[in-house]
Amino acid sequence: MARATRAAALALGLALLGACGGGDDTRAVEPSPTPATTLPPPTATVTPRPTATASATPTRSPAARVPAAGGIDELGRIPILMYHQIRTKLRAPSDRTPAQFRADLRRLHAEGYRPVTAADYVAGNIDLPVGTHPVVLTFDDSSAGQAQIGPDGEPEPDTALGILEAFGRAHPDFRPTATFFVLTNRIPFNDPDVLPWLAANGYEIGAHTQSHPQLPDLDDLAVQEQIGANVADIEAAVPGYRVRTFATPYGRLPRNPELAWRGSHNGVPYEFTGVFGTGGTAALSPFAPAFDPYAIPRLAAGLSAAEAVLAELRRRPELRYTSDGGPDRVSGGRRASA
Ligand SMILES: [Zn+2]
């Protein structure tokens, strides 16, 4: 194994340890040990890149950039929030109540954030009104509090999905969307209607393995089974759907990190445009030169690292990605070396 690969695995292992608890796992979701008040570079910069990255490269070239003006900057940072259980009774530090989640949305909206999916973020498909800031909302482990479809065919109102939909109806300038990184060793969300509903309504379904193992403990074959069968399960549940992004369980890469972004199972290949971990800092713009789509940091919603990052981005709005309102050009450049 190449030295760079080992170094990357070590760095990510240290940075991401303790992330993303399992479905019914009540383990704490640890924020980064260092409060991210100064927005350090994400761990992404040390990850080896695959040789063929064309499918993950933002489609717009650097030549399309224009100088920043009036606070517009599409090279700024983007917070990617990671949610686990949404339930009335808090049992783990990563849990949020429905009321807390509603408050999170009110706060994000008031601070000018608008949601985009993980796949659209990676691809640079960030089509938002001028002056607004992208945020990526992600939900791990596919628990029932995240999404349920009622007898009327609509999301149950106290699930995260129902809350997002209601918020969008009340705030027409906030198109509700999110990415759900689902497990498939049981029916995701314990409701077979959820995955088709998500796909039909502009939400993203991402991979998160079959059963949430510690990927570093598995051999290459088992890693590819966990990921490849998960992708196959999702695509079988939603005919025609293509899974584009993956979140590593516990934020930990397999010993062979490349298998987190591509591999094959039962002769069927899988390949992602983006791989999401944790890391306790805001993510880079997909247009930033140092952006690495295979090690994207996320923030555990409600925990101290996320609060510190959001507070820092509020205090220093010049750090944020601020949309120019035009999806066909990339504005900014003050921090081209970010
Ligand atoms: Zn997880």
Residues whose N, C-alpha, C, O or C-beta is under 5 A from the ligand:
A	BS01	ZN	C20 G21 G22 D140 D141 P249 Y250
